[in-house]
Amino acid sequence: EELSIHPSLLPLISNVSVLNFKTTKLSDSFPDWLQISSRVRHLSMPFTVLPNANYSWEWCGQYLEWLDISYLNLRTLIIPRHCKIRYLKANNNHLDKHLDISQNVLANLSSQSFPTTGMQIRSINMSHNKLSRFVHPILPSLLLLDLSNNSLEGLDSYLLAGLPLLQHFYLKSSVGLFSKCSRISQCWIMSLNQLGNLIDLDISDCNLEWQPDLSNFQTMRKFDLSRNRLSSLDGALLPRNLYYLDVSENLIHYLFNDTCMKNSELREMDISRNPLICHCTLLQIIQWISNDTYSTSTNDLYYCFSGSWQYPLRNYLDSATACLSTNSVWFPVMFTIICCILAISIFLALFIFVANNNRMSHCGKYLSFAYKPLRTSDTSLAVQI
């Protein structure tokens, strides 16, 4: 039989910093006491009987940092935003749909925080915490994972292997996420190809200096690369079925392989606040940018540079001419080169011919020979001698 905690006991232990309520039955006044009067920092209460009957947890003490609420048959877990909790253990519950512990200061996450195989859980929100790593549970039904605004230093490839149905993956504002990617081929992002159902990927504000190759993704519709350090945008590395692309607030100067973007499903692109170089290739992006972004009030968002001058992007695009195709550029160049080669060859042939003629004439001047038949008198004279 469990031990019942009488309401009169709670005020007496308000200043206690470590409490263990394991296998106890709490009174109805416990939630108010925890949130208002308690100064507890370390609270352990596995197998505890909660005062409410709806199997939910949504409370947090002002000083609470460590919490163990395992084996409570919880179906709903909500950690309030004001909570300063750093360690949470909530395994062996019935959190089979949605888990939201965002807006806290969680620094550690136990490998036992998740079931070995969570067959029913659909979404996990752990954004705005202090996590430096994330364990890799097997969650075959998970559709949404939000790890934004953490201190992640990379991800384990085994994590992605255990999320076969993941559709929405949010990692924004994790500035150390690519800090250990010394080589692109050895970076964790190369394991993204295991997420065959991924629709929405957000890696904005992650201090990224190079564009990852996601060209093989067939299902991705939305991709956020904003607030990074990209110096160029390569259309050949983008998913072919992408609808929306955000590359705003980068360091993009040029666009490459814009033909790949033109042949894709791209509908809208945000390329504002980039130091674009005024070039004819920019004419390709006009079809993806909404018309309302070219108003006078947004001239400071869309611009390009030519030398030391800055121009509103709309003004430049209205006056720019289309780039010449590769064939139209190379044909006259090759024709000119061939003509030059032929002219040089003819000149050399004429030079050699003239030089040979002059040489023969010069030699003939000193070595000329004319045949003259002997006369009879000359023969007689020769015999007498």
MOURFEN-V57019 format. One line per field, one symbol per residue. burial: I if it has 16 or more other C-alpha atoms within 10 Angstrom, else O. A space follows every 50 residues. Layout:
# MOURFEN-V57019
burial: ???
This chain:
# MOURFEN-V57019
burial: OOOOOOOOOIOOOOOOOOOOIIIIIIIOOIIOIIIOIIIIIIIIIIIIII OOOOIIIOIIIIIIIIIIIIIIIIIIIOIIOOIIIIIIIIIIIIIIIIII IIIIIIIIIOOOIIIOOIOOIIIIIIIIIIIIIIIIIIIIIIIIIIIIII IIIIIIIOIIIIIIIIIIIIIIIIIIIIOOOOOOOOIIIOIOOIIIIIII IIIIIIIIOOIOIIOOIOIIIIIIIIIIIIIIIIIIIIIIIIIIIIIIII IIIIIOOIOIIIOIOIIIIIIIIIIIIIIOIIIIIOOIOOOOOIOOOOIO IIIIIOOOOOIIIIOIIOOOOOOOOOOOOOOOOOOOOOOOOOOOOOOOOO OOOOOOOOOOOOOOOOOOOOOOOOOOOOOOOOOOO
